[in-house]
Amino acid sequence: VRKVVIGVTNNGGWPMLWGVLGFLAMPLVIVLVGITMIGLPLAVIITISWLIALYLAKFFVAIALGSWALQKINKKPEEPSLVWATVAGLMILIVVITIPIFGMIVSFIVTVYGFGTLLLVARSAIKAS
């Protein structure tokens, strides 16, 4: 979890680019894999994994946002606990996401950015092994 949170804060705009590419490419990959009878179960597994990753992506951005907010409030350089960072970040995101229209845009950006970060962390983990 910490690697993904660090990836959210330290990678600049790369997670957004990777998130948009992954968000647009995954449906195409799912359709191409699912065309054959043998690939159909794999396409279902990929689809479920993709939807879970999109759901979890918001949590990683929320943890990074909460960690940043708690550090600013406490004025301490140390990392706050993951639990409090998650609670604070989710509270901030929920308040922002409930704003009509603006909230939908923020929700999409947060999801794509978090998904891109997941892709970058997975890529670096594959390279390391």
C-alpha positions in Angstrom: 0.0 0.0 0.0 2.8 2.4 0.9 4.5 1.9 -2.6 1.3 2.8 -4.3 0.7 5.8 -2.1 4.3 7.0 -2.7 3.7 6.4 -6.4 0.6 8.7 -6.2 2.7 11.5 -4.8 6.1 11.1 -6.5 5.4 10.3 -10.2 4.1 13.7 -11.5 1.8 13.3 -14.5 2.9 9.8 -15.5 0.1 8.0 -13.6 -2.5 10.1 -15.4 -1.1 9.2 -18.8 -0.8 5.5 -17.9 -4.3 5.6 -16.3 -5.9 7.1 -19.5 -4.1 4.5 -21.7 -5.1 1.7 -19.4 -8.6 2.9 -19.1 -9.0 3.1 -22.9 -7.0 0.0 -23.7 -8.6 -2.5 -21.3 -12.0 -2.8 -23.0 -10.2 -3.5 -26.3 -8.0 -6.1 -24.7 -11.0 -7.7 -23.0 -12.9 -7.9 -26.4 -9.9 -9.3 -28.2 -9.2 -11.9 -25.6 -12.9 -12.8 -25.3 -13.4 -13.4 -29.0 -12.3 -17.0 -28.8 -14.2 -19.7 -26.8 -11.0 -20.5 -24.9 -10.3 -16.8 -24.1 -13.8 -16.1 -22.8 -13.2 -17.2 -19.2 -9.9 -15.2 -19.2 -11.8 -12.1 -20.5 -14.3 -12.5 -17.6 -11.4 -12.7 -15.1 -9.7 -9.7 -16.7 -12.9 -7.7 -16.6 -13.5 -8.5 -12.9 -9.8 -7.6 -12.1 -10.1 -4.4 -14.0 -13.2 -3.3 -12.2 -11.7 -4.1 -8.8 -8.6 -2.1 -9.7 -10.7 0.8 -10.7 -12.6 0.7 -7.5 -9.5 0.4 -5.3 -7.7 3.2 -7.2 -9.7 5.8 -5.4 -8.6 4.5 -2.0 -4.9 4.9 -2.9 -5.4 8.5 -3.9 -7.5 9.0 -0.8 -4.7 7.7 1.4 -2.2 10.0 -0.3 -4.5 12.9 0.0 -5.2 12.2 3.7 -1.6 11.7 4.4 -0.8 15.1 2.8 -3.6 16.8 4.7 -2.7 15.3 8.1 1.0 16.3 7.6 -0.1 19.9 6.8 -2.4 20.0 9.8 0.1 18.4 12.3 3.1 20.3 10.8 5.2 17.2 11.4 7.3 15.6 8.7 6.5 12.0 9.8 4.0 9.9 8.0 0.6 9.6 9.7 -0.9 6.1 10.2 -2.6 4.5 7.1 -5.9 4.3 9.0 -6.1 8.0 9.8 -4.8 9.0 6.4 -7.5 6.8 4.7 -10.2 8.2 6.9 -9.1 11.8 6.3 -8.6 11.3 2.6 -12.0 9.5 2.1 -13.8 12.3 4.0 -12.2 14.9 1.7 -13.0 13.0 -1.4 -16.6 12.3 -0.4 -17.2 16.0 0.3 -15.7 17.0 -3.1 -17.3 14.1 -5.1 -20.8 15.0 -3.8 -20.6 18.4 -5.6 -22.7 18.1 -8.7 -20.9 17.9 -12.1 -17.5 19.0 -10.6 -17.6 15.9 -8.3 -18.1 13.6 -11.3 -15.1 15.1 -13.0 -13.0 14.9 -9.9 -14.1 11.3 -9.3 -13.1 10.3 -12.9 -9.7 12.1 -12.5 -9.0 10.4 -9.2 -10.0 7.0 -10.5 -7.8 7.3 -13.6 -4.9 8.7 -11.7 -5.0 6.0 -9.1 -5.4 3.3 -11.8 -2.3 4.7 -13.6 -0.4 4.6 -10.3 -1.4 0.9 -9.9 -0.2 0.2 -13.4 3.1 1.9 -12.8 3.7 0.1 -9.5 2.8 -3.2 -11.1 5.2 -2.4 -14.0 8.1 -1.6 -11.7 7.4 -4.8 -9.6 7.5 -6.9 -12.8 10.7 -5.2 -13.9 12.2 -5.9 -10.4 11.5 -9.6 -10.5 
